[in-house]
Amino acid sequence: MGKIAELPLRSALRQCRSALPMLCMFSFFINLLILTSPIYMMQTFDRVLANGRVETLVFLTLIAGVAVLTMGLLEAVRARILARIGRWFERKLAPDFIKASMRGAACGLGAGAQPLRDLSTIRSVLGGNGINSIFDAPWVPVFIAVIWLLHPWLGVIALVAAVILFCTALINEYASRLLLKESNQLAISTTSRAGAAIRNADVFHAMGMLPGFLATWADRHDRALDLQLKANDRNAALLGFSKFFRLFVQVSILGAGAYLVLLAELTPGGMIAASILLGRALAPVEQAIGAWRGLVAARDAYGRLQQLLETLPPRPPRMQLPAPQGQLAFENVFFVPKGRDQMVLQGLSFAVEPGEALGVLGPSAAGKSTLCRIAVGTWQPTRGRARLDGADLFDWPADELGRYLGYLPQNVELFVGTVRDNIARLSPSVDSEAVIEAATAAGIHEEILKLPEGYDTEIGEGGAFLSGGQRQRIALARAFYGKPRLIVLDEPNASLDSEGELALVAAIERAKSWGAAVVLVTHQPRVLSPVNKVLLLHEGRAAAFGTRDEVFSKLRPLRVAQGGKGDGGGSAPVVRAAPSDSRDATTPGRPDVGSSGAVP
């Protein structure tokens, strides 16, 4: 499992490493051409000025100019290659991490869009100066060795300076690592909280929650900024010291070189060349200190991405299976959510055949929504099997399974775009006839035609331009798009009026007519008329399961619900099933007092 989880990152890094030989070759010639300036200085001081030959100066200048131009071109090409590697890295991995984030959201872990921001952080570092310092760092000993050849004293000065700057980089790492890590975690948390608040702006505005939220948010945000500021202050102090020290050492090596010139142990050209070489030798270390915050951010981002894939590994590739007929079966299913130890479903077994509808009843926290998520393959049972046409739902290729499933979650979410795009499940190639057919099945076709631009009407962020009932019925049409073989509806009538509920009942009947299996979770008896079977959940167990008439006949009514007229006439008994002692899910448990799903 761990190997599979690391595959996308490791595969991308292996492919990135294929460009390393080319980058190393560019770095080799770039650093080789760095020697142009010191050699030019040496020849100018030691030959041209000594001999007074203008021709030599002209040719040396032309050669140096060509070499420096070549170095600049190689620098530009290396930067372009790194930028393209970063772009390729992000483009290749972004879909994998979007999928991982969706798996996390489905499991309640809530990774959000942070993985995409982490990928962007890594891409920006790959194209920045920080990565160049890594390629140039191996040349530091080479430049120091050249300085040593000019004179051992100068080599000692260069070596000591390099060691001191390297120690400064290590101090910078230990001084700012924990601060930056904690500040990044707080920044991610505050950004996520702010995003959640903005998505629920109407609730915050209506109930005056914004001041209280801002007080808490500002406290966490200030703490993150303070940590960042403290880390930046330390980094700035060390960066300032590194710049001072590099310039001081260059002055020192010039002074030492001048002294050696006076002793006739070094030429003036060698003195200038040593100063230039020392500046180049220390530049990668100084660049690394300056870019340290970005390098640390990229390292932390990589760690978060790795942890995300280890926690939520991608599904292994599966062989394509034939189109299902829609037979859904739960076989002794147990489920414990990630990060929790409380069992939500316990030994659940039932089956729904094509052309049948199953009504799922039960009190809150009975496991109804969990059942729905397992039925559509979003969650995998901790133990047991959820099967579609005899095959484990997790054996179906994820991209293929969606064509045969229709799902309406409890919390309806629409996306920016048109009504047509949302019903067609954001497909790039929209089948207009299938869109109209799905809208007709959901009973909203006529209402869509009354919108300003019909099916081409933009619905806004999350369907902001639509009413709650319109959003619910468009989401229902999306679930029916393409005539799926299995349709799972989690409280589809939550925002519907009486007319909408009638349309829902008709839609379920229509889905059964084309052979779809339907799972319907509801608390309202008015929409249970199309169901063939009923499953009563209590604390994750099947308290009763069987045909609609069998289950309802065995449930002992506790009390008659008040205000029956609101149900369209007549009252409905409301019951709560006691935990069943039976180990057979098809044998109903003895009903007990309480309240939960309404029974017509």
C-alpha positions in Angstrom: 0.0 0.0 0.0 2.8 2.4 0.9 4.5 1.7 -2.5 1.3 2.5 -4.3 0.8 5.7 -2.3 4.2 7.0 -3.2 4.0 6.1 -6.9 2.8 9.4 -8.4 5.4 11.5 -6.6 8.3 9.0 -7.1 7.3 8.5 -10.7 7.3 12.2 -11.4 10.7 12.7 -9.6 12.2 9.8 -11.6 11.1 11.5 -14.8 12.4 14.8 -13.5 15.8 13.2 -12.7 16.1 12.3 -16.4 16.8 16.0 -17.0 19.5 16.2 -14.4 22.4 15.2 -16.7 21.5 18.0 -19.1 21.2 20.5 -16.3 24.5 19.3 -14.8 26.1 19.8 -18.3 24.8 23.3 -18.5 26.0 24.0 -14.9 29.4 22.6 -15.9 29.9 25.0 -18.8 28.3 28.0 -16.9 30.8 27.5 -14.0 33.6 26.8 -16.4 32.9 30.1 -18.2 32.9 31.9 -14.8 36.6 31.6 -15.1 36.5 34.0 -18.0 36.6 37.1 -15.8 39.5 36.1 -13.5 41.6 34.8 -16.5 40.9 38.1 -18.4 42.0 40.1 -15.4 45.2 38.1 -15.0 46.1 38.4 -18.7 45.3 42.1 -18.8 47.3 43.0 -15.7 50.2 40.6 -16.3 50.6 40.8 -20.1 48.8 43.7 -21.7 49.8 46.3 -19.1 53.3 44.8 -18.9 53.9 44.7 -22.7 51.6 47.5 -23.8 50.2 45.5 -26.7 46.8 46.9 -27.8 46.2 44.0 -30.2 46.4 41.5 -27.4 43.9 43.6 -25.4 41.5 43.7 -28.3 41.6 39.9 -28.9 41.4 39.1 -25.2 38.3 41.4 -24.9 36.6 39.8 -27.9 37.2 36.3 -26.6 36.0 37.3 -23.1 32.9 38.9 -24.6 32.0 35.8 -26.5 32.6 33.6 -23.5 30.5 35.8 -21.2 27.7 36.0 -23.8 27.7 32.2 -24.1 27.5 32.0 -20.3 24.5 34.3 -20.3 22.8 32.2 -22.9 23.4 29.0 -21.0 22.0 30.6 -17.8 18.9 31.6 -19.7 18.5 28.1 -21.2 19.0 26.5 -17.8 16.4 28.8 -16.3 13.9 27.9 -19.1 14.5 24.2 -18.6 13.9 24.5 -14.9 10.7 26.5 -15.4 9.4 23.9 -17.8 10.3 21.0 -15.4 8.3 22.9 -12.7 5.4 23.3 -15.0 5.5 19.7 -16.1 5.7 18.5 -12.5 2.7 20.5 -11.4 0.7 19.6 -14.5 1.4 15.9 -14.1 0.6 15.6 -10.4 -2.3 18.1 -10.1 -5.0 15.6 -11.2 -3.6 13.0 -8.7 -3.8 15.4 -5.8 -7.2 16.7 -6.8 -8.4 13.1 -6.7 -6.7 12.6 -3.3 -8.2 15.8 -2.0 -11.7 14.6 -3.1 -11.1 11.3 -1.3 -10.0 13.3 1.8 -13.1 15.4 1.6 -15.3 12.4 1.2 -13.7 10.8 4.3 -14.0 14.0 6.3 -10.3 14.8 6.3 -10.7 18.0 4.4 -7.4 18.5 2.5 -9.2 21.2 0.3 -7.1 22.9 -2.4 -3.9 23.0 -0.2 -2.2 20.2 -2.3 -2.5 22.4 -5.4 -0.9 25.3 -3.5 1.8 22.9 -2.3 2.5 21.9 -5.9 2.6 25.6 -6.9 5.2 26.2 -4.2 7.4 23.4 -5.4 7.1 24.6 -9.0 8.1 28.2 -8.0 11.2 26.9 -6.2 12.2 24.7 -9.2 12.2 27.9 -11.4 13.9 30.1 -8.9 17.4 31.0 -7.8 17.4 28.6 -4.9 17.6 25.6 -7.1 20.5 27.1 -9.1 22.5 27.3 -5.9 22.2 23.5 -5.6 23.6 23.0 -9.1 26.4 25.5 -8.5 27.3 24.3 -5.0 29.6 21.4 -6.2 31.8 24.0 -7.9 32.7 25.7 -4.6 35.6 23.3 -3.9 36.8 23.7 -7.5 37.0 27.5 -7.2 38.7 27.2 -3.8 41.2 24.8 -5.3 42.0 27.3 -8.1 42.5 30.1 -5.5 44.8 27.7 -3.6 46.8 27.2 -6.8 47.3 31.0 -7.1 48.6 31.0 -3.5 48.1 28.7 -0.5 47.4 31.7 1.9 44.6 32.9 -0.3 43.3 29.3 -0.5 43.2 29.1 3.3 41.2 32.4 3.5 38.7 31.1 0.9 38.3 27.8 2.7 37.7 29.4 6.1 35.2 31.8 4.5 33.3 29.0 2.8 33.2 27.0 6.1 31.9 29.9 8.0 29.2 30.7 5.4 28.2 27.0 5.3 27.8 27.1 9.1 25.7 30.2 8.8 23.4 28.3 6.4 23.1 25.5 9.0 22.3 28.0 11.8 19.6 29.5 9.5 18.1 26.0 9.0 17.8 25.3 12.7 16.8 28.8 13.7 13.9 29.1 11.3 12.8 25.6 10.4 10.3 25.0 13.3 9.0 28.6 13.1 8.3 28.4 9.4 6.7 25.0 9.8 4.3 26.1 12.5 3.5 29.4 10.8 2.8 27.5 7.5 0.4 25.1 9.3 -1.4 28.0 11.0 -1.6 29.9 7.7 -3.1 26.8 6.0 -5.6 26.5 8.9 -6.7 30.2 8.8 -7.0 30.2 5.0 -9.2 27.1 5.2 -11.4 28.7 8.0 -11.7 31.9 6.0 -12.8 29.9 2.9 -15.4 28.1 4.9 -16.8 31.3 6.3 -17.0 32.9 2.8 -18.9 29.9 1.5 -21.4 30.4 4.3 -21.6 34.2 4.0 -25.4 34.2 4.1 -25.4 32.4 7.5 -22.7 34.7 8.9 -24.6 37.8 7.8 -28.0 36.6 8.9 -27.0 35.6 12.4 -24.3 38.2 13.0 -21.5 35.6 13.3 -18.8 37.6 11.5 -17.4 39.6 14.5 -17.0 36.6 16.6 -15.4 34.7 13.8 -13.1 37.5 12.9 -11.9 37.8 16.5 -10.9 34.1 16.6 -9.5 34.1 13.1 -7.5 37.3 13.6 -5.9 35.8 16.7 -4.7 32.7 14.8 -3.7 34.8 11.8 -1.7 37.2 13.9 0.1 34.3 15.5 1.0 32.9 12.1 2.2 36.3 11.0 4.2 36.7 14.2 5.9 33.4 13.6 6.7 34.3 10.0 8.0 37.6 11.1 10.2 36.1 13.7 11.6 33.6 11.2 12.1 36.4 8.6 13.9 38.5 11.2 16.3 35.6 11.9 16.8 34.9 8.2 17.3 38.6 7.5 20.0 38.9 10.2 21.8 35.8 8.9 21.5 37.0 5.3 22.8 40.4 6.3 25.7 38.8 8.1 26.5 36.6 5.1 26.6 39.6 2.7 28.8 41.5 5.1 31.1 38.6 5.6 31.4 37.8 1.8 32.3 41.4 1.0 34.6 41.6 4.0 36.4 38.4 2.9 36.7 39.8 -0.6 38.3 42.9 0.8 40.5 40.7 3.0 41.6 38.6 0.1 42.4 41.7 -1.9 44.5 43.0 1.0 46.3 39.7 1.4 46.8 39.5 -2.3 48.3 43.0 -2.4 50.6 42.1 0.4 51.7 39.0 -1.5 52.3 41.2 -4.6 54.5 43.4 -2.5 56.5 40.3 -1.5 56.6 39.4 -5.2 54.8 36.1 -4.4 51.8 36.9 -6.5 51.1 39.0 -9.6 48.5 41.8 -9.6 46.4 39.8 -12.0 46.4 36.9 -9.7 45.3 39.2 -6.8 42.2 40.4 -8.8 41.5 36.9 -10.1 41.4 35.5 -6.5 38.9 38.1 -5.4 36.6 37.3 -8.3 36.9 33.6 -7.8 36.2 33.9 -4.1 33.0 35.9 -4.8 31.8 33.2 -7.2 32.7 30.4 -4.8 30.7 31.9 -1.9 27.7 33.0 -4.1 25.9 29.6 -4.0 26.0 29.6 -0.2 24.7 33.1 0.0 22.0 32.5 -2.6 20.9 29.4 -0.6 20.6 31.5 2.6 18.6 34.2 0.7 16.2 31.5 -0.8 16.0 29.5 2.4 12.4 30.3 3.2 11.3 29.1 -0.2 13.4 26.0 0.0 12.0 25.2 3.4 8.4 25.9 2.2 9.0 23.5 -0.8 10.4 20.8 1.5 7.4 21.1 3.9 5.0 21.1 0.9 6.6 17.9 -0.5 6.2 16.3 3.0 2.5 17.2 3.1 1.9 15.8 -0.4 3.7 12.6 0.5 1.6 12.3 3.7 -1.6 12.9 1.8 -0.9 10.1 -0.7 0.1 7.8 2.2 -3.1 8.6 4.1 -5.3 8.5 1.0 -3.6 6.2 -1.5 -4.9 6.1 -5.1 -6.9 3.2 -6.2 -4.9 0.6 -8.1 -5.7 0.3 -11.9 -8.5 -2.2 -12.5 -9.6 -4.2 -15.5 -12.6 -2.7 -17.3 -15.8 -4.6 -16.5 -19.0 -4.9 -18.6 -21.8 -2.4 -18.1 -23.7 -3.4 -14.9 -27.4 -4.1 -14.7 -27.7 -2.4 -11.3 -27.9 -5.2 -8.7 -26.6 -3.8 -5.4 -25.7 -6.1 -2.5 -24.2 -5.4 0.9 -22.5 -8.4 2.4 -21.9 -8.2 6.2 -20.6 -4.6 5.8 -18.8 -2.9 8.7 -17.5 0.6 8.5 -15.3 2.8 10.8 -14.4 6.3 9.5 -10.7 7.2 9.1 -9.3 8.7 12.3 -12.2 7.4 14.5 -12.7 4.2 16.4 -16.6 4.3 16.5 -18.2 1.8 14.2 -20.9 3.4 12.0 -22.2 0.3 10.2 -22.2 -3.1 11.8 -22.8 -6.3 9.8 -25.2 -4.7 7.3 -26.5 -7.1 4.6 -29.2 -6.4 2.0 -29.8 -6.6 -1.8 -31.6 -4.4 -4.3 -32.4 -5.8 -7.7 -32.6 -3.9 -11.0 -36.0 -2.2 -11.3 -36.5 -2.1 -7.5 -36.4 0.8 -5.1 -35.2 0.5 -1.5 -36.3 2.9 1.1 -33.8 3.5 4.0 -35.2 4.8 7.3 -33.7 5.4 10.6 -33.0 8.1 13.2 -30.1 10.6 12.9 -26.6 9.1 13.1 -28.0 5.7 12.2 -25.6 5.3 9.3 -27.9 6.2 6.4 -25.5 8.7 4.6 -22.6 6.3 5.2 -24.6 3.6 3.5 -25.1 5.9 0.5 -21.4 6.8 0.2 -20.5 3.1 0.3 -23.2 2.3 -2.2 -21.7 4.7 -4.8 -18.1 3.6 -4.1 -16.9 6.7 -2.4 -16.1 4.9 0.9 -14.7 1.4 1.1 -16.1 -0.9 3.8 -13.7 -1.6 6.7 -14.9 -5.2 6.5 -17.3 -7.0 4.3 -18.2 -6.2 0.7 -20.4 -3.8 -1.3 -21.1 -5.4 -4.7 -22.5 -4.1 -8.0 -23.6 -7.0 -10.2 -21.5 -9.3 -8.1 -18.2 -7.3 -8.4 -16.8 -5.4 -5.5 -17.5 -1.7 -6.0 -13.8 -1.0 -5.5 -12.9 -3.4 -8.3 -14.7 -1.1 -10.8 -12.5 1.5 -12.5 -13.4 4.8 -10.9 -13.7 6.6 -14.2 -15.9 4.0 -15.6 -18.2 3.5 -12.7 -19.5 7.0 -12.7 -21.3 6.5 -16.0 -23.5 3.9 -14.4 -24.2 5.7 -11.1 -26.5 8.5 -10.2 -26.0 10.2 -6.8 -27.8 13.0 -5.0 -26.0 13.7 -1.6 -27.7 15.1 1.4 -25.8 18.4 0.9 -26.5 19.5 -2.6 -23.7 21.3 -4.4 -23.8 22.8 -7.9 -20.9 24.2 -9.8 -20.2 27.5 -11.7 -21.5 27.1 -15.2 -24.8 26.7 -16.9 -27.8 24.5 -16.0 -26.9 22.3 -18.9 -23.3 21.9 -17.7 -24.5 20.9 -14.2 -27.0 18.4 -15.4 -24.4 16.9 -17.9 -22.0 16.4 -15.0 -19.5 19.0 -16.4 -18.9 16.8 -19.4 -16.9 18.5 -22.2 -19.2 16.8 -24.8 -22.8 17.4 -23.7 -25.6 15.2 -25.0 -28.4 17.7 -25.3 -31.1 15.0 -25.7 -29.8 13.2 -22.5 -29.9 16.5 -20.6 -33.5 17.2 -21.5 -34.4 13.6 -20.8 -32.9 13.8 -17.3 -34.5 17.2 -16.6 -37.9 15.8 -17.7 -37.4 12.7 -15.5 -36.7 15.0 -12.6 -39.8 17.1 -13.4 -37.9 20.4 -13.9 -37.8 20.7 -17.7 -40.6 23.2 -17.8 -39.2 25.3 -15.0 -35.8 25.4 -16.7 -37.4 26.8 -19.9 -38.7 29.7 -17.8 -35.2 30.7 -16.8 -33.7 33.8 -18.6 -31.7 31.7 -21.0 -33.2 28.3 -20.4 -30.6 25.5 -20.2 -27.8 28.0 -21.0 -28.6 30.1 -17.9 -25.5 30.7 -15.7 -26.4 29.6 -12.1 -23.5 31.4 -10.2 -21.2 30.0 -7.5 -22.9 27.0 -6.0 -26.1 27.8 -7.8 -26.5 31.1 -6.0 -29.0 32.4 -8.6 -31.4 29.5 -8.0 -33.8 28.7 -5.2 -33.2 25.8 -2.9 -35.9 23.7 -4.6 -34.4 24.4 -8.1 -31.0 23.4 -6.9 -32.3 20.2 -5.5 -34.2 19.3 -8.6 -31.3 20.2 -11.0 -29.1 18.0 -8.8 -31.7 15.3 -9.1 -31.7 15.7 -12.9 -27.9 15.3 -12.7 -28.3 12.0 -10.9 -30.6 10.8 -13.7 -28.4 11.9 -16.5 -27.5 9.1 -18.9 -30.1 6.7 -17.4 -27.7 5.2 -14.7 -28.2 1.7 -13.5 -27.9 2.5 -9.8 -29.3 5.7 -8.4 -28.7 6.7 -4.7 -30.8 9.5 -3.3 -29.9 10.8 0.2 -32.9 12.8 1.4 -33.8 14.2 -2.1 -36.9 15.9 -0.9 -35.1 18.1 1.7 -35.8 21.3 -0.2 -38.9 20.3 -2.2 -42.4 21.5 -2.0 -45.4 19.2 -2.5 -45.2 19.6 -6.3 -41.5 18.7 -6.2 -42.2 15.6 -4.1 -44.8 14.4 -6.6 -42.2 15.0 -9.3 -39.7 13.0 -7.2 -42.0 10.1 -6.9 -42.7 10.1 -10.6 -38.9 10.3 -11.3 -38.2 7.2 -9.1 -41.0 5.3 -10.9 -39.4 6.3 -14.3 -36.0 5.2 -13.2 -37.4 1.8 -12.1 -39.1 1.5 -15.5 -35.7 1.6 -17.3 -34.3 -1.0 -15.0 -32.4 1.1 -12.5 -32.0 0.1 -8.9 -32.9 3.0 -6.6 -31.8 3.6 -3.0 -33.9 6.3 -1.3 -33.1 7.8 2.1 -35.9 9.8 3.5 -37.9 10.7 6.6 -41.1 11.6 4.8 -43.7 8.9 4.1 -45.0 10.8 1.1 -42.1 9.8 -1.1 -42.0 6.1 0.0 -44.8 5.0 -2.3 -42.5 3.8 -5.1 -40.2 1.7 -2.9 -40.4 -2.1 -3.1 -38.2 -2.8 0.0 -37.6 -1.0 3.2 -34.4 -1.1 5.4 -34.7 0.3 8.9 -31.4 1.3 10.4 -30.7 1.7 14.1 -27.1 2.4 15.4 -25.6 1.0 12.2 -27.5 -2.2 12.3 -30.4 -3.5 10.1 -33.3 -3.5 12.6 -35.7 -4.5 9.9 -35.4 -5.4 6.2 -37.9 -6.8 3.8 -40.7 -5.8 1.4 -42.4 -2.6 2.2 -45.6 -4.2 3.4 -43.8 -6.8 5.5 -41.7 -4.3 7.3 -44.5 -1.9 8.0 -46.8 -4.6 9.2 -44.3 -5.8 11.7 -43.6 -2.3 13.1 -45.7 -1.5 16.2 -46.8 2.1 16.0 -45.8 4.2 19.0 -47.7 7.3 18.5 -49.6 9.1 15.8 -47.8 12.1 14.3 -49.6 15.4 15.0 -50.6 17.8 12.1 -51.2 15.0 9.6 -52.8 17.5 7.2 -49.3 18.8 6.4 -48.5 15.4 4.9 -51.2 15.8 2.3 -54.0 14.2 4.4 -53.9 11.5 7.0 -51.4 10.9 9.7 -48.4 8.5 9.9 -47.2 6.5 12.8 -43.7 7.3 13.8 -41.5 4.5 15.3 -38.1 3.7 16.5 -36.8 0.2 16.0 -34.9 -1.3 18.9 -31.5 -3.0 18.3 -32.2 -6.4 16.9 -30.8 -9.5 18.5 -31.2 -11.3 15.2 -28.0 -12.0 13.2 -30.0 -12.2 10.0 -30.5 -8.8 8.4 -33.7 -10.0 6.7 -35.3 -10.7 10.0 -36.7 -7.6 11.5 -35.9 -6.8 15.2 -38.6 -6.2 17.7 -39.7 -2.5 17.4 -39.6 -0.4 20.5 -40.7 3.0 21.6 -39.1 6.2 20.3 -39.1 8.2 17.1 -37.4 8.1 13.7 -38.4 7.5 10.2 -42.0 8.0 9.5 -44.0 5.1 8.2 -46.9 5.5 5.9 
